[in-house]
Amino acid sequence: MTTDNSVMFQASSLNRRNEKVQGLYRILFGLMTLMLVTPVLLILGTLVAKGGGVISWEFLFTPPTDGMRTGGVLPALIGTVWLVMTALLLSVPIGIFAAIYLSEYAGDNWFTRTINLAIINLAGVPSIVHALFGLGAFVLFFGFGTSILAASLTLAVMTMPVVIVSTRESLQAVPQAFREACWNMGATRWQTIRRVVLPNSVTGILTGVILEVSRTAGETAPIMFTGAVFFTPFLPQSVLDQTMALSLHLFVAATQVPGIAEEVPYGIALVLIGLVLTMNSASIAFRMWLRGKKKW
């Protein structure tokens, strides 16, 4: 007796209904993705169309002139790099060490639950509140004055929860079997963390660093109160100097400078986005290189 294979493997009504539902969800998720990407493309397209004409070597490597109506953005560009890099140097080590403690050492008790709650609350504090805290703590109480150091410390406090959360999630994603294998070989907890856990979680840690770079470079209120100035033709020489910053310079050029060409604020915004994308691209490339070296 022969069996008709075409009938045996024919899709049932349930299979066809599931395929239709799956197709609908695929379209729905695709539309959601398109809704997220479209505003980004429109913003970038607008900036390139209206501000691309002013981008030149002179615009990037000369200070503002004629009351900031002409000239370039060099002091603000260098100042932003100072602020971002100093904030990273201050927040990333502390954030990583705090995440290591919470993930690898701390038990589940009221103390660690209080710390986790504080981290969540700190991430939700508005930037203007961080600005007032930085003014009172770093500018006045510690006596740093309005400087790169005071502004970077304020930015570090504001963005540290991102580093802590991303690092802790990355550490917890490392299989527990890796730790147990090291402990069975006689390794201490710190040796296991340093030799096994951290190398296998560094890509996730860099994700937090990338998010911090983006937020740090774009903040205006915290640095306005603590270290950034309206205008200075001089480049900073140390972390105790004041500096211009692209985010504040963009605000000033767009709202406080009369008679400025319409395309200049768009050009400043384009430089700011380009700087953030450059820093993020370097971090992403390094993360991809490290990910390629992972063994699992």
TORLUMDO-216876 format. One record per residue (C-alpha): residue in one letter; x, y, z. Coordinates in pm, whole numbers, padded with zeros to 5 digits, always signed. Layout:
# residues N
AXYZ/...
This chain:
# residues 296
M+00000+00000+00000/T+00150+00334-00104/T+00118+00663+00079/D+00086+00997-00094/N+00375+01207+00046/S+00215+01531-00071/V-00085+01460+00149/M+00125+01341+00445/F+00332+01659+00462/Q+00058+01903+00374/A+00028+02194+00620/S-00269+02176+00850/S-00505+02463+00919/L-00327+02523+01250/N+00010+02551+01071/R-00130+02797+00820/R-00288+03007+01096/N+00040+03012+01291/E+00229+03123+00979/K-00016+03408+00926/V+00015+03519+01288/Q+00393+03500+01264/G+00387+03710+00950/L+00167+03972+01116/Y+00403+03997+01414/R+00701+04024+01179/I+00535+04317+01003/L+00437+04476+01335/F+00790+04455+01477/G+00933+04580+01148/L+00705+04885+01160/M+00808+04953+01520/T+01173+04936+01419/L+01105+05170+01129/M+00931+05414+01366/L+01243+05419+01582/V+01488+05461+01296/T+01294+05719+01095/P+01327+06011+01344/V+01701+05946+01375/L+01741+05953+00997/L+01529+06268+00971/I+01735+06446+01239/L+02066+06348+01079/G+01936+06440+00733/T+01822+06782+00855/L+02155+06852+01025/V+02354+06747+00720/A+02132+06946+00483/K+02134+07267+00690/G+02472+07246+00863/G+02691+07045+00630/G+02785+07353+00432/V+02972+07515+00721/I+03180+07209+00810/S+03541+07270+00708/W+03892+07251+00851/E+03865+07618+00943/F+03537+07559+01125/L+03684+07268+01323/F+04023+07415+01406/T+03966+07786+01474/P+03804+07961+01773/P+03484+08164+01744/T+03524+08523+01631/D+03309+08836+01593/G+03106+08765+01908/M+03073+08398+01806/R+02895+08490+01483/T+03182+08356+01273/G+03487+08138+01320/G+03495+07781+01441/V+03439+07552+01736/L+03791+07444+01836/P+03776+07547+02208/A+03435+07384+02247/L+03546+07069+02064/I+03860+07027+02276/G+03669+07114+02592/T+03409+06845+02522/V+03685+06586+02477/W+03837+06697+02809/L+03503+06666+02988/V+03413+06327+02842/M+03752+06166+02896/T+03790+06300+03251/A+03439+06186+03342/L+03515+05840+03202/L+03839+05815+03400/L+03653+05909+03717/S+03336+05702+03680/V+03432+05383+03494/P+03678+05238+03753/I+03447+05318+04046/G+03144+05186+03859/I+03318+04861+03767/F+03447+04801+04120/A+03101+04871+04266/A+02943+04629+04019/I+03203+04361+04105/Y+03119+04396+04473/L+02743+04381+04414/S+02767+04085+04176/E+03048+03873+04319/Y+03085+03956+04689/A+02769+04106+04835/G+02494+03884+04965/D+02121+03938+04936/N+02051+04151+05242/W+01904+04487+05337/F+02234+04665+05274/T+02275+04552+04914/R+01906+04606+04845/T+01946+04963+04972/I+02245+05015+04742/N+02053+04881+04442/L+01761+05110+04522/A+01998+05407+04550/I+02151+05324+04210/I+01807+05309+04048/N+01704+05639+04208/L+02030+05805+04109/A+01971+05709+03747/G+01634+05885+03754/V+01746+06215+03906/P+01707+06506+03657/S+02028+06653+03523/I+01951+06998+03667/V+01948+06845+04017/H+02288+06691+03947/A+02402+07037+03838/L+02300+07194+04168/F+02463+06907+04358/G+02785+06954+04163/L+02777+07328+04229/G+02737+07278+04602/A+02966+06978+04645/F+03252+07015+04399/V+03257+07387+04317/L+03192+07526+04667/F+03249+07260+04934/F+03560+07094+04791/G+03684+07422+04645/F+03750+07306+04288/G+03583+07616+04150/T+03420+07623+03810/S+03656+07387+03635/I+03679+07079+03416/L+03734+06870+03729/A+03415+06991+03899/A+03211+06946+03580/S+03356+06600+03513/L+03290+06486+03870/T+02929+06599+03832/L+02897+06412+03502/A+03062+06106+03656/V+02811+06096+03942/M+02525+06139+03696/T+02633+05862+03457/M+02782+05613+03705/P+02455+05412+03741/V+02477+05322+03371/V+02823+05175+03419/I+02725+04990+03737/V+02412+04833+03591/S+02568+04731+03258/T+02876+04588+03432/R+02671+04395+03686/E+02451+04245+03415/S+02760+04145+03216/L+02924+03982+03518/Q+02610+03787+03599/A+02588+03666+03238/V+02914+03472+03278/P+02817+03106+03348/Q+02850+03003+03710/A+03027+02689+03592/F+03327+02900+03495/R+03363+03023+03852/E+03314+02677+04001/A+03578+02530+03773/C+03831+02790+03890/W+03742+02742+04256/N+03784+02365+04220/M+04135+02428+04084/G+04224+02623+04399/A+04185+02978+04263/T+04068+03249+04500/R+03755+03453+04435/W+03957+03755+04318/Q+04176+03542+04090/T+03860+03397+03935/I+03714+03744+03883/R+04034+03888+03737/R+04129+03594+03514/V+03792+03456+03406/V+03488+03669+03487/L+03613+04013+03380/P+03768+03900+03047/N+03442+03729+02953/S+03226+04029+03046/V+03433+04315+02905/T+03216+04351+02595/G+02910+04424+02809/I+03110+04668+03019/L+03206+04858+02705/T+02837+04885+02619/G+02789+05085+02937/V+03088+05301+02850/I+02939+05373+02507/L+02611+05483+02665/E+02801+05703+02911/V+02995+05875+02632/S+02674+05962+02451/R+02507+06109+02757/T+02814+06287+02891/A+02889+06467+02565/G+02534+06593+02528/E+02463+06724+02878/T+02434+07101+02920/A+02289+07187+03262/P+02551+07009+03479/I+02848+07169+03303/M+02682+07510+03280/F+02684+07536+03661/T+03018+07370+03727/G+03279+07423+03456/A+03170+07536+03111/V+03185+07902+03014/F+03007+08119+02760/F+03325+08198+02567/T+03700+08162+02598/P+03953+08170+02313/F+04202+07964+02513/L+04236+07589+02521/P+04236+07423+02866/Q+04574+07326+03003/S+04462+07125+03308/V+04150+06991+03476/L+04139+07302+03697/D+04076+07532+03398/Q+03739+07640+03267/T+03642+07541+02916/M+03385+07576+02644/A+03174+07273+02550/L+02986+07188+02232/S+02651+07133+02403/L+02660+07472+02581/H+02808+07641+02274/L+02517+07507+02069/F+02265+07644+02319/V+02437+07983+02326/A+02468+08006+01947/A+02106+07908+01892/T+01949+08136+02156/Q+02188+08407+02277/V+02388+08530+01976/P+02203+08781+01755/G+02279+08796+01387/I+02440+08453+01365/A+02402+08265+01037/E+02123+08009+01043/E+02348+07721+00941/V+02604+07772+01221/P+02398+07611+01505/Y+02323+07318+01276/G+02693+07287+01202/I+02776+07286+01575/A+02514+07015+01633/L+02661+06812+01348/V+03009+06838+01499/L+02874+06726+01837/I+02702+06423+01686/G+03011+06345+01481/L+03229+06355+01794/V+02994+06121+01980/L+02974+05883+01685/T+03354+05881+01653/M+03403+05794+02020/N+03129+05535+02010/S+03264+05381+01690/A+03605+05337+01848/S+03447+05168+02150/I+03228+04946+01931/A+03525+04843+01716/F+03723+04754+02028/R+03424+04563+02166/M+03385+04365+01842/W+03755+04279+01846/L+03726+04152+02201/R+03408+03960+02121/G+03591+03783+01840/K+03845+03657+02089/K+03588+03503+02322/K+03583+03125+02339/W+03217+03080+02422/
